[in-house]
Amino acid sequence: MWHNQRWCSPSHSLTVLLIRVESAQLVPEGTTIVQTQISSNSAASRFQDHGDIDFSVVTAVHQGMTILSVAGDIDLLTAPRLREAVTAALVSESRCLIIDLTQTKFLSSSGMRVLIDAHNAISPTGHLGIVADGPATSRPMKLIGLDQILTIMPTLDAAASAFGGSRAMTRSH
């Protein structure tokens, strides 16, 4: 059974969908999922030639871990939304944050700054893991040396195992 709660900003540019899972079909029982999306009629639409904004963050809390699954482009326009999701995750009781970038198509320096800030905010008492294994995500982070600062894993299963999750998270999107 799914319990849904939806909130839209007054301009309808930001939608937050809160889902509580009570029976395990796609994700483990007891997992809470929060999805945040930006629509193309957001504040970014005032810029010319910005194209469609393709960005979402799905937050799942499971076995003491908070997992942010990010899809789309992380750039100057969407990095603040990722920062909001990270900030919300850091105020939870979870001391382990995993940011899954496997569905991320583009990672700008603005997005990398959010990852560094998340690392600084959770350290030294918590753990941050980044899931990235593609040319759009892991390559730019490795080129500038972020793999020396951040814990970057190739899969969500590897990150969940490394940080104490006994069962891998199944994607809900």
Buried (B, 14 or more C-beta within 10 A) or exposed (E): EEEEEEEEEEEEBBBBBBBBBEEEEEBBEEBBBBBBBBBEEBEBBEEEEEEEBBBBBBBBBBBEBBBBBBBBBBBEBBBEBBBBBBEBBBEEEBBBBBBBBBBBBBBBEBBBEBBBBBBEBBEEEBBBBBBBBBEBBBEBBEEEEBBEBBBBBEBBBBBBBBBEBEEBBBBBE
